[in-house]
Amino acid sequence: MPFDTLASDFYDFASTLTDDEREALGRLREHLEREVKPVVNEAWEKAEFPHDILPGLFATDAARYSWPETAPFTNSAVFRGMLALELSRVDASVATFLGVQDGLTMGSIGVCGSEEQRAEWLPKLASGEVIGAFGLTEPLSGSDSAQGLRTTATRDADTGDWLLNGQKRWIGNATFSDITIIWAKDAETGKVLGFIVPTDTPGYTATKIAGKISLRAVQNADITLENVRVPERLRLQNANSFRDTAAVLRLTRAGVAWSSVGVAIGAYEAAVRYSKERIQFGKPIAAHQLIQDLLSKCLGNITASLAMCVRVSEMHDAGTQRDEHSALAKAYCTARMRETVAWAREIFGGNGIVLDYDVARFFADAEALYSYEGTREMNALIVGRAITGEAAFV
């Protein structure tokens, strides 16, 4: 499938990709435009996930590239970021589904699982045979998850199993996932541990969170864990502290930065199309100076954010990326996304608040990306600690 650089990739960062990577991106883009884009507004309005798209989405190999056990060819972090961008420029809810599946669930097993756990679970998740979720955030613990986890894991001295008790909140995919990665504190040692929890385990309950104004198609859930028994073989064998959890989040935080660029591009592209079609005062509004100024500012934000994403992904491949690098990318790119979707929506006037033109969906969905994977403020403090050597979290 041929791949054409997006007009919004103004400095042609895609030219750094290999032929295999460009072909894979082209295949994904064509599938998203043909099979996914036509259904996402209805799914968003109904607050339902479009499950019918999943077989075709997994057939594009979109979830296979992050780990050597599943990748069809050797690829770069820049390429994987551009996959997230392509998904998000069509729909942030679908991109978030795959971010939970590939980034958080597979990431937890890829980073913290044993060789046996990786071999068992990564291929099933990559193919869509198993759907995953990631349970870290709690009703009373979000930004302070490193210290504030209340979910406990207690070892049964007789069987060696673990009993999980607690609650989780805002867990994407959790109403229909087959497994959920649950992070809990060892009741005896206080260490943060990770568990692969089959969702049909007795005592596990997931309840959909309703009434959202952002990422409405994403099925977020409240999870209750009441003496959920998990065998030792399903404990992530290399997760022994929150540092290991943070290693997973470091990967996905950069992915959210890429997704935010995709959301900004989706809104910008919709605004460019509309500006050429909408006639006012006898000519397309694209011919008016104020509209061109808004579009130029949008493109400037997109280009600066894309440059940051490319560089932080290059650093990942070089082994030099640290927490503060991905934190700065997430904080900066989501803030610029928020500006960009607002400017793009402004171009539509009253038409910008209805789903017909797509921009309203991008405008609303931006709010969730701005908040999850660490708020702007928390990511700013991670960067501030790197700058000053002083932690200012409390």
For each residue, the residues with C-beta under 8 A, 3 or more apart:
1: 23 26 27 29 30
2: 23 26
3: 14 22 23 25 26 29
4: 26
5: 9 12 14 15
6: 9 14 89 265
7: 10 269 272
8: 265 268 269 299 302
9: 5 6 12 13 14 306
10: 7 299 302 303
11: 303 306 307
12: 5 9 15
13: 9 16 78 306 307 310
14: 3 5 6 9 17 22 25 82
15: 5 12
16: 13 78 310
17: 14 21 22 25 76 78 79 82
18: 21 22 75 76 79
19: 22 23
20: 23 24 73 75
21: 17 18 24 25 75 76 79 82
22: 3 14 17 18 19 25 26
23: 1 2 3 19 20 26 27
24: 20 21 27 28 60 61 65 75 79 83
25: 3 14 17 21 22 28 29 79 82 83 86
26: 1 2 3 4 22 23 29 30
27: 1 23 24 30 31 60
28: 24 25 31 32 60 62 83 86 87
29: 1 3 25 26 32 33 86
30: 1 26 27 33 34
31: 27 28 34 35 36 56 57 60
32: 28 29 35 36 37 86 87 90 94
33: 29 30 36 37 90
34: 30 31 37 38
35: 31 32 38 39 53 56 57
36: 31 32 33 39 40 50 53 57 90 91 94
37: 32 33 34 40 90 91
38: 34 35
39: 35 36 42 43 50 52 53
40: 36 37 43 44 50 90 91 93 94 217 361
41: 44 45 355 356 358 361
42: 39 45 46
43: 39 40 46 48 49 50 93 216 217
44: 40 41 47 91 93 216 217 355 361
45: 41 42 216 355
46: 42 43
47: 44 210 212 216 217
48: 43 217
49: 43 93 97 176 217 218 219
50: 36 39 40 43 53 94 217
51: 54 176
52: 39 55
53: 35 36 39 50 56 57 94
54: 51 57 58 128
55: 52 58 59 128
56: 31 35 53 59 60
57: 31 35 36 53 54 60 62 94 98 128
58: 54 55 61 62 63 126 127 128
59: 55 56
60: 24 27 28 31 56 57
61: 24 58 64 65 72
62: 28 57 58 65 83 87 98 102
63: 58 66 70 98 101 102 106 125 126 127 128
64: 61 70 71 72 126 127
65: 24 61 62 70 71 72 75 79 80 83
66: 63 70 71 80 102 103 106 107 110
67: 70 71 106 110 118 122 126
68: 71
69: 118 119 122 123 126
70: 63 64 65 66 67 122 123 126
71: 64 65 66 67 68 74 75
72: 61 64 65
73: 20
74: 71
75: 18 20 21 24 65 71 79 80
76: 17 18 21 79 80 313 314 317
77: 80 81 254 313 314 316 317
78: 13 16 17 81 82 310 313 314 317
79: 17 18 21 24 25 65 75 76 82 83
80: 65 66 75 76 77 83 84 255 313
81: 77 78 84 85 254 255 257 258 309 310 313
82: 14 17 21 25 78 79 85 86 258
83: 24 25 28 62 65 79 80 86 87
84: 80 81 87 88 95 98 99 255 258 259 262
85: 81 82 88 89 258 259 261 262 265 309
86: 25 28 29 32 82 83 89 90 262
87: 28 32 62 83 84 90 91 94 95 98 259 262
88: 84 85 91 92 95 258 259 260 261 262 263 265 266
89: 6 85 86 262 263 265 266 269
90: 32 33 36 37 40 86 87 94 95 266
91: 36 37 40 44 87 88 94 95 217 266 361
92: 88 95 96 215 259 262 263 266 361 362 365 366 368 369
93: 40 43 44 49 96 97 215 216 217 218 365
94: 32 36 40 50 53 57 87 90 91 97 98 217
95: 84 87 88 90 91 92 98 99 259 262
96: 92 93 99 100 172 215 218 259 368
97: 49 93 94 100 101 172 173 218
98: 57 62 63 84 87 94 95 101 102 103
99: 84 95 96 102 103 104 252 255 256 259
100: 96 97 103 104 105 132 133 134 172 173
101: 63 97 98 104 105 106 125 128 131 132 173
102: 62 63 66 98 99 105 106 107 125 126
103: 66 98 99 100 106 107 251 252 255
104: 99 100 101 107 108 132 133 134 181 248 252
105: 100 101 102 108 109 125 132 133 134 179 181
106: 63 66 67 101 102 103 109 110 121 122 125 126 132
107: 66 102 103 104 110 111 248 251 252
108: 104 105 111 112 113 134 181 194 236 239 248
109: 105 106 112 113 117 118 121 122 125 181 196 236
110: 66 67 106 107 113 118 122
111: 107 108 238 244 247 248 251
112: 108 109 194 236 237 238 239 244 245 247 248
113: 108 109 110 117 118 121 196 236 237 238
114: 117 118 236 237 238
115: 118 119
116: 119 120
117: 109 113 114 120 121 196 236 237
118: 67 69 109 110 113 114 115 121 122
119: 69 115 116 122 123
120: 116 117 124
121: 106 109 113 117 118 124 125 130 179 196
122: 67 69 70 106 109 110 118 119 125 126
123: 69 70 119 126 127 129
124: 120 121 127 129 130
125: 63 101 102 105 106 109 121 122 128 129 130 131 132
126: 58 63 64 67 69 70 102 106 122 123
127: 58 63 64 123 124
128: 54 55 57 58 63 101 125 131
129: 123 124 125
130: 121 124 125 178 179
131: 101 125 128 173 176 177 178 179
132: 100 101 104 105 106 125 173 177 178 179 180 181
133: 100 104 105 171 172 173 174 177 179 180 181 199 221
134: 100 104 105 108 171 172 180 181
135: 168 171 174 180 181 182 183 197 223
136: 145 168 183 245
137: 141 142 145 168 169 170 171
138: 141 142 145 148 149 150 151 166 167 168 169
139: 167 169 222
140: 148 150
141: 137 138 144 145 148 149 150
142: 137 138 145
143: 374 375 378
144: 141 147 148 393
145: 136 137 138 141 142 148 149 183 242 245
146: 192 242 246
147: 144
148: 138 140 141 144 145
149: 138 141 145 166 183 184 185 192
150: 138 140 141 166 167 185
151: 138 164 165 166 167 168 182 183 184 185 225
152: 164 165 166 184 185 186 187
153: 162 163 164 184 185 186 187 193 195 230
154: 162 163 165 187 188
155: 160 161 162 186 187 188
156: 159 160 161 162 163 229
157:
158:
159: 156
160: 155 156 231 232
161: 155 156 229 230 231 232
162: 153 154 155 156 193 195 229 230 231 232 235
163: 153 154 156 227 228 229 230
164: 151 152 153 182 184 195 197 203 225 227 228 230
165: 151 152 154 225 226 227 228
166: 138 149 150 151 152 184 225
167: 138 139 150 151 222 223 224 225
168: 135 136 137 138 151 171 174 182 222 223 225
169: 137 138 139 209 222 223
170: 137 209 220 372
171: 133 134 135 137 168 174 180 206 220 221 222 223
172: 96 97 100 133 134 218 219 220
173: 97 100 101 131 132 133 176 177 218 219
174: 133 135 168 171 177 180 199 206 219 220 221 223
175: 206 207 208 219 221
176: 49 51 131 173 219
177: 131 132 133 173 174 180 199 206
178: 130 131 132 198 199
179: 105 121 130 131 132 133 196 197 198 199
180: 132 133 134 135 171 174 177 197 199 204 206 223
181: 104 105 108 109 132 133 134 135 194 195 196 197 236
182: 135 151 164 168 194 195 197 223 225 228 230
183: 135 136 145 149 151 192 193 194 195 239 245
184: 149 151 152 153 164 166 192 193 195
185: 149 150 151 152 153 190 191 192 193
186: 152 153 155 189 190 191 192 193
187: 152 153 154 155
188: 154 155
189: 186
190: 185 186
191: 185 186 240 241
192: 146 149 183 184 185 186 239 240 241 242 244 245
193: 153 162 183 184 185 186 235 236 239 240
194: 108 112 181 182 183 235 236 239 244 245
195: 153 162 164 181 182 183 184 230 234 235 236
196: 109 113 117 121 179 181 230 234 235 236
197: 135 164 179 180 181 182 201 204 228 230 234
198: 178 179 201 234
199: 133 174 177 178 179 180 204 206
200: 204
201: 197 198 204 228 229 230
202: 228 229
203: 164 225 226 227 228 229
204: 180 197 199 200 201 223 224 225 228
205: 223 224 226
206: 171 174 175 177 180 199 221 222 223
207: 175 221 222 223 224
208: 175 219 220 221
209: 169 170 212 220 221 222
210: 47
211:
212: 47 209 215 216 218 220
213: 216 364 367
214: 364 365 366 367 368
215: 92 93 96 212 218 220 365 368
216: 43 44 45 47 93 212 213 364
217: 40 43 44 47 48 49 50 91 93 94
218: 49 93 96 97 172 173 212 215 368
219: 49 172 173 174 175 176 208
220: 170 171 172 174 208 209 212 215
221: 133 171 174 175 206 207 208 209
222: 139 167 168 169 171 206 207 209
223: 135 167 168 169 171 174 180 182 204 205 206 207
224: 167 204 205 207
225: 151 164 165 166 167 168 182 203 204 228
226: 165 203 205
227: 163 164 165 203
228: 163 164 165 182 197 201 202 203 204 225
229: 156 161 162 163 201 202 203
230: 153 161 162 163 164 182 195 196 197 201 234 235
231: 160 161 162 234
232: 160 161 162 235
233:
234: 195 196 197 198 230 231
235: 162 193 194 195 196 230 232 239
236: 108 109 112 113 114 117 181 193 194 195 196 239 244
237: 112 113 114 117
238: 111 112 113 114 244
239: 108 112 183 192 193 194 235 236 244 245
240: 191 192 193 244
241: 191 192 244 245
242: 145 146 192 245 246
243: 246 247
244: 111 112 192 194 236 238 239 240 241 247 248
245: 112 136 145 183 192 194 239 241 242 248 249
246: 146 242 243 249 250 323
247: 111 112 243 244 250 251
248: 104 107 108 111 112 244 245 251 252
249: 245 246 252 253 373 374
250: 246 247 253 254 321 323 326
251: 103 107 111 247 248 254 255 316 326
252: 99 103 104 107 248 249 255 256 373
253: 249 250 256 257 326 327 329 330 373 374 379
254: 77 81 250 251 257 258 309 312 313 316 321 325 326 329 330
255: 80 81 84 99 103 251 252 258 259
256: 99 252 253 259 260 330 334 369 372 373
257: 81 253 254 260 261 305 308 309 312 326 329 330 332 333 334
258: 81 82 84 85 88 254 255 261 262 309 313 333
259: 84 85 87 88 92 95 96 99 255 256 262 263 369
260: 88 256 257 263 264 305 330 333 334 336 337 366 369 370
261: 85 88 257 258 264 265 302 305 306 309 333 337
262: 84 85 86 87 88 89 92 95 258 259 265 266
263: 88 89 92 259 260 266 267 337 341 362 365 366 369
264: 260 261 267 268 298 301 302 305 336 337 340 341 344 362 366
265: 6 8 85 88 89 261 262 268 269 302
266: 88 89 90 91 92 262 263 269 270 358 362
267: 263 264 270 271 298 340 341 344 345 358 359 362 363 366
268: 8 264 265 271 272 295 298 299 302 340 344
269: 7 8 89 265 266 272 273
270: 266 267 273 274 344 357 358 359 362
271: 267 268 274 275 294 295 298 343 344 345 347 348 359
272: 7 268 269 275 276 286 295
273: 269 270 276 277
274: 270 271 277 278 347 348 351 357 359
275: 271 272 278 284 285 286 291 295 347
276: 272 273 284 286
277: 273 274 284
278: 274 275 284 285
279: 282 283 284 285
280: 283 285 288
281: 288
282: 279
283: 279 280 287 288
284: 275 276 277 278 279 287
285: 275 278 279 280 288 291 347
286: 272 275 276 291 292 295
287: 283 284 291
288: 280 281 283 285 291 292
289: 292 293
290: 293 294
291: 275 285 286 287 288 294 295 347
292: 286 288 289 295 296
293: 289 290 296 297
294: 271 290 291 297 298 343 344 346 347
295: 268 271 272 275 286 291 292 298 299 347
296: 292 293 299 300
297: 293 294 300 301 339 340 343
298: 264 267 268 271 294 295 301 302 340 343 344
299: 8 10 268 295 296 302 303
300: 296 297 303 304
301: 264 297 298 304 305 336 337 339 340
302: 8 10 261 264 265 268 298 299 305 306 336 340
303: 10 11 299 300 306 307
304: 300 301 307 308 336
305: 257 260 261 264 301 302 308 309 332 333 336 337
306: 9 11 13 261 302 303 309 310
307: 11 13 303 304 310 311
308: 257 304 305 311 312 328 329 332 333
309: 81 85 254 257 258 261 305 306 312 313 329 333
310: 13 16 78 81 306 307 313 314
311: 307 308 314 315
312: 254 257 308 309 315 316 321 325 326 328 329
313: 76 77 78 80 81 254 258 309 310 316 317
314: 76 77 78 310 311 317 318
315: 311 312 318 320 321 325
316: 77 251 254 312 313 319 321
317: 76 77 78 313 314
318: 314 315 321
319: 316
320: 315
321: 250 254 312 315 316 318 325 326
322: 325 326 386
323: 246 250 326 327 382 386
324: 327 328 382 383 385 386
325: 254 312 315 321 322 328 329
326: 250 251 253 254 257 312 321 322 323 329 330
327: 253 323 324 330 331 374 379 380 382 383
328: 308 312 324 325 331 332 379 383
329: 253 254 257 308 309 312 325 326 332 333
330: 253 254 256 257 260 326 327 333 334 373 374 379
331: 327 328 334 335 374 376 379 380 383
332: 257 305 308 328 329 335 336
333: 257 258 260 261 305 308 309 329 330 336 337
334: 256 257 260 330 331 337 338 366 369 370 376
335: 331 332 338 339 370 376
336: 260 264 301 302 304 305 332 333 339 340
337: 260 261 263 264 301 305 333 334 340 341 366 369 370
338: 334 335 341 342 366 367 370
339: 297 301 335 336 342 343
340: 264 267 268 297 298 301 302 336 337 343 344
341: 263 264 267 337 338 344 345 359 362 363 366
342: 338 339 345 346 363
343: 271 294 297 298 339 340 346 347
344: 264 267 268 270 271 294 298 340 341 347 348 352 359 362 363
345: 267 271 341 342 348 352 353 359 360 362 363
346: 294 342 343 349 352
347: 271 274 275 285 291 294 295 343 344 352
348: 271 274 344 345 351 352 357 359
349: 346 352
350: 353
351: 274 348 354 356 357
352: 344 345 346 347 348 349 357 359 360 363
353: 345 350 360
354: 351 357 360
355: 41 44 45 358 360 361
356: 41 351
357: 270 274 348 351 352 354 360
358: 41 266 267 270 355 361 362
359: 267 270 271 274 341 344 345 348 352 362 363
360: 345 352 353 354 355 357 363 364
361: 40 41 44 91 92 355 358 364 365
362: 92 263 264 266 267 270 341 344 345 358 359 365 366
363: 267 341 342 344 345 352 359 360 366
364: 213 214 216 360 361 367
365: 92 93 214 215 263 361 362 368 369
366: 92 214 260 263 264 267 334 337 338 341 362 363 369 370
367: 213 214 338 364 370 371
368: 92 96 214 215 218 365 371 372
369: 92 256 259 260 263 334 337 365 366 372
370: 260 334 335 337 338 366 367 375 376
371: 367 368 375
372: 170 256 368 369
373: 249 252 253 256 330
374: 143 249 253 327 330 331 378 379 382
375: 143 370 371 378 379
376: 331 334 335 370 379 380
377: 380 381
378: 143 374 375 381 382 393
379: 253 327 328 330 331 374 375 376 382 383
380: 327 331 376 377 383 384
381: 377 378 384 385 391 392 393
382: 323 324 327 374 378 379 385 386
383: 324 327 328 331 379 380 386 387
384: 380 381 387 388 390 392
385: 324 381 382 388 389 390 391 392
386: 322 323 324 382 383
387: 383 384
388: 384 385
389: 385
390: 384 385
391: 381 385
392: 381 384 385
393: 144 378 381
394:
